[in-house]
Amino acid sequence: MKMQVIIKEIWNRKFLIPLILSVICLVLSFFELTSYNRRMMRLVDVERVLHRKQHKIERIALQELERDGMADLSCKELPEDMVIYKYYNDSLISWSNTFPIINDSYSPGAMFPNYSFFSRNTMLHQSLSGVDGTEQYMNLGSAWYVVRAYSRIDVTIITGVLIQTDFPFSNNFVESRVNKELKLPAHCSIVPLNLDEGFIVFGKDDGVLFTILSDTSMQTYSDSVILRWLAIAFGLLAMLMFYFHNRQVIHALGVIAGLCLMRFLTFTYASSLQTDTLFFSPLLFAGGPLESSLVAMILNTLCVFIGVWVIYHARADLEVIRHKMKRFCRILIDSVIVVFMAGIALLTHHTLKSLTMDSNIVLELYKLDEITWYTILAYVIAALLFLSFFMLLRTLLSINRVRGSTLISGNRLTYLFVFLSATYTILTTGLYGGKKELNLYRVWTQKMSIESDLELEMQLRRVEERIAIDPILSIMIQMEQDHDQILSRIKETYFQDFLQKYQIQITICEPGDVLIVAGMPRPVSCYQFFHNEILRNGTPLAENSRFYNIDNKLGNISYIGVFTYYSYSGSQDLYIELNSRYIKDALGYPSLLSDRSQLDRFKLPYDYSYAKFIDEKLVSNSGKYVYPSRLSIQTRDGFSLRRENGSLHFHYKTANKVLVITRPQRTPLPYLVSLSYLFLFYSLIFTVVLGLLKKKDLHINLPRNSFRRKITFLLVGLLFVALVLMAIGSIGFGLKLYEETNSRQMQDQMNAAKLSLEEYIRFADRSNDPAANVIELMNTINRLSSNIQINVNLYDPHGRLLRSSQPDIFERHLLSARMNSKAFCQLHQSEQPQYIQKERIGSLVYYSMYAPLYNTYGNLVAYINIPYLSGQTDVTRDTSAIVAAIVNLYLLLLLGAVFVSYTFSNQITRPLAELGEKISRLDVTRKPEHIHYSSDDELGMLVKAYNKMADDLNESTRRLTQAEREQAWREMARQIAHEIKNPLTPMRLSIQHLIRLKQEGSPRWLDHFDKIVVSLLEQIEILSNAASEFSNFSRFNTEDPVQVELNELIREQIVLFSNFEHIKIHFESEVDQAPVNVRRTQWVSVLVNLLSNAIQSVEEQSIGVVSIRLADEKESYLISVADNGPGVAPENRHKLFKPNFTTKSSGTGLGLAICRGIVEQYRGDIFYTSSEWGGACFNVRIPKKPVI
C-alpha cells in the first residue's frame, strides 16, 4: 500500500520528474562524462572502416593481377574514394579514378626526377615512386591516401584509399576535409605519424599509417553544453507540466517569472552555452546584446510565445477574476494586455528587420535553390511571434465577452490574420532587403572606386629588393630562358597569394629592342614605351621604389615594376606588370582558384553587372547587361538609383569616374509566390499550435460524409494530381531541354575548338609534334580561353595531360593530369566518337565533353576535353533555378485551382445543401420556403420537385391543422367543461342544502352558511386557476424570439426562490457564455415550473438541496435541475409529461406537459433521471442553434 501511495503521489507531482532531470543534467555538465575507453572505441571504428576499404580494393587489385598484363582495367565503377593505377613495365596503361598529381610516372628506385610532360618549366618528382608492397600513408597532390603496390612479373598495380583532402586554400567549392565514410568524430583530426600523442592507426597488415589527434577539451566542452541545454529544456518542461496541473492566472505569472529568470541566466552565462556551430556564429546572425546569435533570438521568441501561451490557457480564470473587479481594475488589465500586444508587434517588426538586415539567411522564398533550414527556422520564429499576438488578441476578446460578430469569431478572423501576417512579413522583408541591398551597393562601388591595393603595395615593397638581387632570376634572364619559365618563377616565388586577383605579365628588353603595340602604326622602343607610361601616369610607391602605381584610365588597378640586370654582354631590363582582374561571382575555374582569405574585392553575385565610366567613357564592364560606350545621362555626385529598361541601376560618381552596378528589376510575381508560400507555411504553424489548443479556427466546414465534401475533395484532388503531374512533366521537359541546350552549346564549343586546332594536328604524328608548333598551339588554346570563353585540355593518346588553357587547376592539384578514367574507357576501349559526363571539383558539378583528335592519316593524335561551365555557370544552380521557376508557377496555379474548385463545388452543392437544410428545418406549422435555382439541369428538376412537394405538404398540413385545431378545440372544450363541472357539482349541492335549511328555518342554517361559503370560495379559486392556466397556454406562441443568455436567465429565476432559509439552491455552469435564440417567456415558464416542482418536493424536509447545472454538449446545452426530495415512483415516471397527471394535492397537471411542448418546439428534449441524492432530476436539452 505504501508503494502505491508513493507512486500516486509521484504521479500527482509528475512535474518534479523533468525538474529532477534538469538538475541532474546541470550537475553532470560540470563533469567529464565520456570516458577514455569510449573515445578510443570511436577511433577504433575509424580503423575498422579503413580496413574494410583496404580489403575491398585489395581483392580488386589481385583479380586484375590474374588477368593479362596488357589488359585494361574493367570499366566497372569504383567508389570515388578509391584509386587504382595499372602499370606495365613501369608505364601506366589503365586506371580507375585518379590521384590529384601531375607526374604519375612509376620508376621505383629512380635516382633523378622526371620532367613533366605537362609543364616544361617545372621539375616534378615522381610521387608514386615511393610506393611499394607495404601500406603507407602518403601525400599525393592535394590529398592524403593509404597506398600500396601489388606486383607480378612486369605488372604493378598501385591502390589508394582516400583519407583526407588537403588543399592549399579554401573557397565556396574547395575545402579540406576528412573522408566522410571514415566517420571521424568532429573533434578529431588526422596527422602524419606522431608517436608522442594521439591514437595511432594501423593498416590491415599492421603497418603504422597515421595518427588521430583528439581535442578532449573540446569534446568535453561540447558534451557539457549539450547537457546544459538539456537542463534548460527539462526546466521548461517542468514549468509547463506544473502549470497544466494548475491552470490559473497566478501560476501563469509564475511561469512567466521563471521564463524571465531562465532568459536572464542564459544571457549572463551565454559563453558557457555556446558551441562551435553556425547557430552561435555571428557570421550567420548578429543583432543587439540580447540577440548576439540566432540561438539567442530563438530563446527570446520561445520565452514570449510560452508566456503568452500560458496566459491564453488561463483566460477563463482571468475572465472570472476580472469580472469580480471594479471597473478601473478591469480597464487596467485590458490596458496591460494591449501594451503587451503592442510590445509583441514591435518585437515582431524588430525581429523581421534584424533577420533581414543583420543576417546571411536567405528570406526570398521564390529562390527555392537557395533556401536552407535557417530560412525555415527564421520564418518559424516570425510565425510564433504573430501567433503570440493573435492569442493575446483572442484573450482580450474572451475576457471582455466579445462574441457573435462574423468578423472577429470563428475561422474568418484566423484566416484574415494569417494572410495579413504573411503580407506584412513580405512587405517588411522586402523593404529592409532593399535597404540592405543599397548598403551593399555603397560598399561595392566605394571599393571599386579605389584604384590602389594597400595589401599588394605592401607585398611589392617587401619583395622588390629580393627580385632585384634574385640570382636564379638573373641567370635565367641572361641565359635567355623560356619566357614561361621566368614568369612561373616570379609568380610562384613572389606573388603566389595574388594570382587570383591580378594578371601578371613580364617583358624583357635589351637596348635597341622594339615592341609592336596594338593601336600604334609602327613599332616603338621597348625602353621608351614603358618609361613614357611611367612618366605620364605613374606614381612611385615610395622614394626610390622600383614599383609604380599606374593610372591608365581603364578603371583597373595597375602596377609596373622596373628591374635592370647586368652581365658581361650588357644590361637587360625586366618590366613586371600587374593588372587587377574582375572576378565575377560566377562558377568556373577562376572561382575554383580563389582563396577564401583573398577574395576579390570586386566580387558580385552572378545576376549582377558592373561598369566603370571615366570622363563619361566606358573603360571596363562585366556581366550580361549591355552598357553604352558613353554615359548619356547626367548623374549627381555621390550615390543615386535609377530604373531603366527593366533594370535597376545604382550609380556612384566621384570626380570624373562613374561606377554602375546593375541587376534585373524584379516583377511582382516573385513576391506573390513568396506570399503564397508564406501563407501556407503560417497556416500550417497556426493549425498545429491551435490544434494543440483544441481550437478549430482554421477548420473548413465540410460535414463528414456529405456530398459537398466528396465533390470538393474530388475536384481538388483531380486538379492537384493533374497540376502535380504537369509540374513533374514540365520539370522533366525543362531539364531535358536544358541538357539538350548544354549539349548543343558544348558541341558548338567542341567544333570551334577542333576547327582552331585543326591546323596544328592534321599533319602531326603526335599532339606535341612538330616542336615548332608548340608555342603557336598554346597561343591558340589561350585565345580560345580568353576570347570565346572555351576552356581546353589536351591529353595524349595515353590519357596524359599535355596542354591546358587553365594550367593552375592542375598545378594546384585540383585535378589530376590524367584523363578521367570513365571518359578514357569510353573513348579508348569503346571507341566512342565523343563522350559527355558530369564531373566534380569539390562541390562544383559541371558537364565535361571529350573527343578524339585524328590527323589526316586517321591516326589518333590526342584527346580534347572541354569542361563546359555554361559561361561558367553551375549545373546544380541552373537545374535548381529551372525547378524553382516551375514549382513557383505551379504553386500559384495550384492555389488558384483549389480556390476555384472549392468555389465551384460549393456552387454545385449549394442547392443540395439548401435542400437538405430546408428539409431538416421543415416545419409543418409554417409555410415552407422555396429553393431558388434557375438552371434546368438535374439539380433544377430536383429543386422543382422539392418546391412542389413543399407546396403539397403545406396544403396537406393546412387541412390537417384545421382538422386538428377543430379537434383540439373540441378536446379543449371538453377539458374546460370537465374542469368547470367538477367544482360546480359540489357548489350546486351545497347551495341547495343551504336553501333547504333556510326554508325549513333550521337553527343550524347560520353555522352551515359559514362552512358552505368557505367551500364555495375554494371551488371558485380552483376555477380561476384553471382559467389562468388555459389563458397562459394560449399566449405562449405569440412572442418573438430574442437572444437569451442561459446563465443570466437561470440566475434571475434562482432569486425568486431564494427566500426559503432551509432550502439551499446551488448553480454550477461549465459554460462561460451560453447564448440561444428563444422566446424568453416560454423558457422562464420552463425554469419556473422545474424550480417550483423541486422546491415543493423538498419543502417539508429539514434541509432541502436544489442543484442546477448547465453543461456544454457540443451542439446543445444541458440544463439539469436536481433535488434531494423523495423523487418519483418508477410506476409513475412514464406519466410525468402527460396532461392532467400530478402527484400533488393541488394543480392542474399541465405544468410538465407545457414544458415538454415548449422544449420540443425547439427540437430539444426533456427527460427524467434520479439525482445523486435519490431525488428527482429533470434534464432539459436545448440546441445551440434551435430551429423555431
BELQUI-V122598 format. One record per residue. RES is the residue in one small letter. SS is DSSP state (hx for helix, st for strand, lp for the rest). Layout:
{{RES	SS} {RES	SS}}
This chain:
{{m	lp} {k	hx} {m	hx} {q	hx} {v	hx} {i	hx} {i	hx} {k	hx} {e	hx} {i	hx} {w	hx} {n	hx} {r	lp} {k	lp} {f	hx} {l	hx} {i	hx} {p	hx} {l	hx} {i	hx} {l	hx} {s	hx} {v	hx} {i	hx} {c	hx} {l	hx} {v	hx} {l	hx} {s	lp} {f	lp} {f	lp} {e	lp} {l	lp} {t	lp} {s	lp} {y	hx} {n	hx} {r	hx} {r	hx} {m	hx} {m	hx} {r	hx} {l	hx} {v	hx} {d	hx} {v	hx} {e	hx} {r	hx} {v	hx} {l	hx} {h	hx} {r	hx} {k	hx} {q	hx} {h	hx} {k	hx} {i	hx} {e	hx} {r	hx} {i	hx} {a	hx} {l	hx} {q	hx} {e	hx} {l	hx} {e	hx} {r	lp} {d	lp} {g	lp} {m	lp} {a	lp} {d	lp} {l	lp} {s	lp} {c	lp} {k	lp} {e	lp} {l	lp} {p	lp} {e	lp} {d	lp} {m	st} {v	st} {i	st} {y	st} {k	st} {y	st} {y	st} {n	lp} {d	lp} {s	st} {l	st} {i	st} {s	st} {w	st} {s	st} {n	lp} {t	lp} {f	lp} {p	lp} {i	lp} {i	lp} {n	lp} {d	lp} {s	lp} {y	lp} {s	lp} {p	lp} {g	lp} {a	lp} {m	lp} {f	lp} {p	lp} {n	lp} {y	st} {s	lp} {f	lp} {f	lp} {s	lp} {r	lp} {n	lp} {t	lp} {m	st} {l	lp} {h	lp} {q	lp} {s	hx} {l	hx} {s	hx} {g	hx} {v	lp} {d	lp} {g	lp} {t	lp} {e	lp} {q	st} {y	st} {m	st} {n	st} {l	st} {g	lp} {s	lp} {a	st} {w	st} {y	st} {v	st} {v	st} {r	st} {a	st} {y	st} {s	st} {r	st} {i	lp} {d	lp} {v	st} {t	st} {i	st} {i	st} {t	st} {g	st} {v	st} {l	st} {i	st} {q	st} {t	st} {d	lp} {f	lp} {p	lp} {f	lp} {s	lp} {n	lp} {n	lp} {f	lp} {v	lp} {e	lp} {s	lp} {r	lp} {v	st} {n	lp} {k	hx} {e	hx} {l	hx} {k	lp} {l	lp} {p	lp} {a	lp} {h	lp} {c	st} {s	st} {i	st} {v	st} {p	lp} {l	lp} {n	lp} {l	lp} {d	lp} {e	lp} {g	lp} {f	st} {i	st} {v	st} {f	st} {g	lp} {k	lp} {d	lp} {d	lp} {g	lp} {v	st} {l	st} {f	st} {t	st} {i	st} {l	st} {s	st} {d	lp} {t	hx} {s	hx} {m	hx} {q	hx} {t	hx} {y	hx} {s	hx} {d	hx} {s	hx} {v	hx} {i	hx} {l	hx} {r	hx} {w	hx} {l	hx} {a	hx} {i	hx} {a	hx} {f	hx} {g	hx} {l	hx} {l	hx} {a	hx} {m	hx} {l	hx} {m	hx} {f	hx} {y	hx} {f	hx} {h	hx} {n	lp} {r	lp} {q	lp} {v	hx} {i	hx} {h	hx} {a	hx} {l	hx} {g	hx} {v	hx} {i	hx} {a	hx} {g	hx} {l	hx} {c	hx} {l	hx} {m	hx} {r	hx} {f	hx} {l	hx} {t	hx} {f	hx} {t	hx} {y	lp} {a	hx} {s	hx} {s	hx} {l	hx} {q	lp} {t	lp} {d	lp} {t	lp} {l	hx} {f	hx} {f	hx} {s	lp} {p	lp} {l	lp} {l	lp} {f	st} {a	lp} {g	lp} {g	lp} {p	hx} {l	hx} {e	hx} {s	lp} {s	lp} {l	hx} {v	hx} {a	hx} {m	hx} {i	hx} {l	hx} {n	hx} {t	hx} {l	hx} {c	hx} {v	hx} {f	hx} {i	hx} {g	hx} {v	hx} {w	hx} {v	hx} {i	hx} {y	hx} {h	hx} {a	lp} {r	hx} {a	hx} {d	hx} {l	hx} {e	hx} {v	hx} {i	hx} {r	hx} {h	hx} {k	hx} {m	lp} {k	lp} {r	hx} {f	hx} {c	hx} {r	hx} {i	hx} {l	hx} {i	hx} {d	hx} {s	hx} {v	hx} {i	hx} {v	hx} {v	hx} {f	hx} {m	hx} {a	hx} {g	hx} {i	hx} {a	hx} {l	hx} {l	hx} {t	hx} {h	hx} {h	hx} {t	hx} {l	hx} {k	hx} {s	hx} {l	hx} {t	hx} {m	hx} {d	lp} {s	st} {n	lp} {i	lp} {v	lp} {l	lp} {e	lp} {l	lp} {y	lp} {k	lp} {l	hx} {d	hx} {e	hx} {i	lp} {t	lp} {w	hx} {y	hx} {t	hx} {i	hx} {l	hx} {a	hx} {y	hx} {v	hx} {i	hx} {a	hx} {a	hx} {l	hx} {l	hx} {f	hx} {l	hx} {s	hx} {f	hx} {f	hx} {m	hx} {l	hx} {l	hx} {r	hx} {t	hx} {l	hx} {l	hx} {s	hx} {i	hx} {n	lp} {r	lp} {v	lp} {r	lp} {g	lp} {s	lp} {t	lp} {l	lp} {i	lp} {s	lp} {g	hx} {n	hx} {r	hx} {l	hx} {t	hx} {y	hx} {l	hx} {f	hx} {v	hx} {f	hx} {l	hx} {s	hx} {a	hx} {t	hx} {y	hx} {t	hx} {i	hx} {l	hx} {t	hx} {t	hx} {g	hx} {l	hx} {y	hx} {g	hx} {g	hx} {k	hx} {k	hx} {e	hx} {l	hx} {n	hx} {l	hx} {y	hx} {r	hx} {v	hx} {w	hx} {t	hx} {q	hx} {k	hx} {m	hx} {s	hx} {i	lp} {e	lp} {s	lp} {d	lp} {l	hx} {e	hx} {l	hx} {e	hx} {m	hx} {q	hx} {l	hx} {r	hx} {r	hx} {v	hx} {e	hx} {e	hx} {r	hx} {i	hx} {a	hx} {i	lp} {d	lp} {p	hx} {i	hx} {l	hx} {s	hx} {i	hx} {m	hx} {i	hx} {q	hx} {m	lp} {e	lp} {q	lp} {d	lp} {h	hx} {d	hx} {q	hx} {i	hx} {l	hx} {s	hx} {r	hx} {i	hx} {k	hx} {e	hx} {t	hx} {y	hx} {f	lp} {q	hx} {d	hx} {f	hx} {l	lp} {q	lp} {k	lp} {y	st} {q	st} {i	st} {q	st} {i	st} {t	st} {i	st} {c	st} {e	st} {p	lp} {g	lp} {d	lp} {v	st} {l	st} {i	lp} {v	lp} {a	lp} {g	lp} {m	lp} {p	lp} {r	lp} {p	lp} {v	st} {s	st} {c	hx} {y	hx} {q	hx} {f	hx} {f	hx} {h	hx} {n	hx} {e	hx} {i	hx} {l	hx} {r	hx} {n	hx} {g	st} {t	st} {p	st} {l	lp} {a	lp} {e	lp} {n	lp} {s	lp} {r	lp} {f	st} {y	st} {n	st} {i	st} {d	lp} {n	lp} {k	lp} {l	lp} {g	lp} {n	lp} {i	lp} {s	st} {y	st} {i	st} {g	st} {v	st} {f	st} {t	st} {y	st} {y	st} {s	st} {y	lp} {s	lp} {g	st} {s	st} {q	st} {d	st} {l	st} {y	st} {i	st} {e	st} {l	st} {n	st} {s	st} {r	lp} {y	lp} {i	lp} {k	lp} {d	lp} {a	lp} {l	lp} {g	lp} {y	hx} {p	hx} {s	hx} {l	hx} {l	lp} {s	lp} {d	lp} {r	hx} {s	hx} {q	hx} {l	lp} {d	lp} {r	lp} {f	lp} {k	lp} {l	lp} {p	lp} {y	lp} {d	lp} {y	st} {s	st} {y	st} {a	st} {k	st} {f	st} {i	st} {d	lp} {e	lp} {k	st} {l	st} {v	st} {s	st} {n	st} {s	st} {g	lp} {k	lp} {y	lp} {v	lp} {y	lp} {p	lp} {s	lp} {r	st} {l	lp} {s	lp} {i	lp} {q	lp} {t	lp} {r	lp} {d	lp} {g	st} {f	st} {s	st} {l	st} {r	st} {r	st} {e	st} {n	lp} {g	lp} {s	st} {l	st} {h	st} {f	st} {h	st} {y	st} {k	st} {t	st} {a	lp} {n	lp} {k	st} {v	st} {l	st} {v	st} {i	st} {t	st} {r	st} {p	st} {q	lp} {r	lp} {t	lp} {p	hx} {l	hx} {p	hx} {y	hx} {l	hx} {v	hx} {s	hx} {l	hx} {s	hx} {y	hx} {l	hx} {f	hx} {l	hx} {f	hx} {y	hx} {s	hx} {l	hx} {i	hx} {f	hx} {t	hx} {v	hx} {v	hx} {l	hx} {g	hx} {l	hx} {l	lp} {k	lp} {k	lp} {k	lp} {d	lp} {l	lp} {h	lp} {i	lp} {n	lp} {l	lp} {p	lp} {r	lp} {n	lp} {s	lp} {f	hx} {r	hx} {r	hx} {k	hx} {i	hx} {t	hx} {f	hx} {l	hx} {l	hx} {v	hx} {g	hx} {l	hx} {l	hx} {f	hx} {v	hx} {a	hx} {l	hx} {v	hx} {l	hx} {m	hx} {a	hx} {i	hx} {g	hx} {s	hx} {i	hx} {g	hx} {f	hx} {g	hx} {l	hx} {k	hx} {l	hx} {y	hx} {e	hx} {e	hx} {t	hx} {n	hx} {s	hx} {r	hx} {q	hx} {m	hx} {q	hx} {d	hx} {q	hx} {m	hx} {n	hx} {a	hx} {a	hx} {k	hx} {l	hx} {s	hx} {l	hx} {e	hx} {e	hx} {y	hx} {i	hx} {r	lp} {f	lp} {a	lp} {d	lp} {r	lp} {s	lp} {n	lp} {d	lp} {p	lp} {a	hx} {a	hx} {n	hx} {v	hx} {i	hx} {e	hx} {l	hx} {m	hx} {n	hx} {t	hx} {i	hx} {n	hx} {r	hx} {l	hx} {s	hx} {s	hx} {n	hx} {i	lp} {q	lp} {i	lp} {n	lp} {v	lp} {n	st} {l	st} {y	st} {d	lp} {p	lp} {h	lp} {g	lp} {r	st} {l	st} {l	st} {r	st} {s	st} {s	lp} {q	lp} {p	hx} {d	hx} {i	hx} {f	hx} {e	hx} {r	lp} {h	lp} {l	lp} {l	lp} {s	lp} {a	lp} {r	st} {m	lp} {n	lp} {s	hx} {k	hx} {a	hx} {f	hx} {c	hx} {q	hx} {l	hx} {h	hx} {q	hx} {s	lp} {e	lp} {q	lp} {p	lp} {q	st} {y	st} {i	st} {q	st} {k	st} {e	st} {r	st} {i	st} {g	lp} {s	lp} {l	st} {v	st} {y	st} {y	st} {s	st} {m	st} {y	st} {a	st} {p	st} {l	st} {y	st} {n	lp} {t	lp} {y	lp} {g	lp} {n	lp} {l	st} {v	st} {a	st} {y	st} {i	st} {n	st} {i	st} {p	st} {y	st} {l	lp} {s	lp} {g	lp} {q	lp} {t	lp} {d	lp} {v	hx} {t	hx} {r	hx} {d	hx} {t	hx} {s	hx} {a	hx} {i	hx} {v	hx} {a	hx} {a	hx} {i	hx} {v	hx} {n	hx} {l	hx} {y	hx} {l	hx} {l	hx} {l	hx} {l	hx} {l	hx} {g	hx} {a	hx} {v	hx} {f	hx} {v	hx} {s	hx} {y	hx} {t	hx} {f	hx} {s	hx} {n	hx} {q	hx} {i	hx} {t	hx} {r	hx} {p	hx} {l	hx} {a	hx} {e	hx} {l	hx} {g	hx} {e	hx} {k	hx} {i	hx} {s	hx} {r	lp} {l	lp} {d	lp} {v	lp} {t	lp} {r	lp} {k	lp} {p	lp} {e	lp} {h	lp} {i	lp} {h	lp} {y	lp} {s	lp} {s	lp} {d	lp} {d	lp} {e	hx} {l	hx} {g	hx} {m	hx} {l	hx} {v	hx} {k	hx} {a	hx} {y	hx} {n	hx} {k	hx} {m	hx} {a	hx} {d	hx} {d	hx} {l	hx} {n	hx} {e	hx} {s	hx} {t	hx} {r	hx} {r	hx} {l	hx} {t	hx} {q	hx} {a	hx} {e	hx} {r	hx} {e	hx} {q	hx} {a	hx} {w	hx} {r	hx} {e	hx} {m	hx} {a	hx} {r	hx} {q	hx} {i	hx} {a	hx} {h	hx} {e	hx} {i	hx} {k	hx} {n	hx} {p	hx} {l	hx} {t	hx} {p	hx} {m	hx} {r	hx} {l	hx} {s	hx} {i	hx} {q	hx} {h	hx} {l	hx} {i	hx} {r	hx} {l	hx} {k	hx} {q	hx} {e	hx} {g	lp} {s	lp} {p	lp} {r	lp} {w	hx} {l	hx} {d	hx} {h	hx} {f	hx} {d	hx} {k	hx} {i	hx} {v	hx} {v	hx} {s	hx} {l	hx} {l	hx} {e	hx} {q	hx} {i	hx} {e	hx} {i	hx} {l	hx} {s	hx} {n	hx} {a	hx} {a	hx} {s	hx} {e	hx} {f	hx} {s	hx} {n	hx} {f	hx} {s	hx} {r	hx} {f	hx} {n	hx} {t	hx} {e	lp} {d	lp} {p	lp} {v	st} {q	st} {v	st} {e	st} {l	hx} {n	hx} {e	hx} {l	hx} {i	hx} {r	hx} {e	hx} {q	hx} {i	hx} {v	hx} {l	hx} {f	lp} {s	lp} {n	lp} {f	lp} {e	lp} {h	lp} {i	st} {k	st} {i	st} {h	st} {f	st} {e	st} {s	st} {e	lp} {v	lp} {d	lp} {q	lp} {a	lp} {p	st} {v	st} {n	st} {v	st} {r	lp} {r	hx} {t	hx} {q	hx} {w	hx} {v	hx} {s	hx} {v	hx} {l	hx} {v	hx} {n	hx} {l	hx} {l	hx} {s	hx} {n	hx} {a	hx} {i	hx} {q	hx} {s	hx} {v	hx} {e	lp} {e	lp} {q	lp} {s	lp} {i	lp} {g	st} {v	st} {v	st} {s	st} {i	st} {r	st} {l	st} {a	st} {d	st} {e	st} {k	lp} {e	lp} {s	st} {y	st} {l	st} {i	st} {s	st} {v	st} {a	st} {d	st} {n	lp} {g	lp} {p	lp} {g	lp} {v	lp} {a	lp} {p	hx} {e	hx} {n	hx} {r	hx} {h	hx} {k	hx} {l	lp} {f	lp} {k	lp} {p	lp} {n	lp} {f	lp} {t	lp} {t	lp} {k	lp} {s	lp} {s	lp} {g	lp} {t	lp} {g	lp} {l	lp} {g	hx} {l	hx} {a	hx} {i	hx} {c	hx} {r	hx} {g	hx} {i	hx} {v	hx} {e	hx} {q	hx} {y	lp} {r	lp} {g	lp} {d	st} {i	st} {f	st} {y	st} {t	st} {s	st} {s	lp} {e	lp} {w	lp} {g	lp} {g	lp} {a	st} {c	st} {f	st} {n	st} {v	st} {r	st} {i	st} {p	st} {k	lp} {k	lp} {p	lp} {v	lp} {i	lp}}
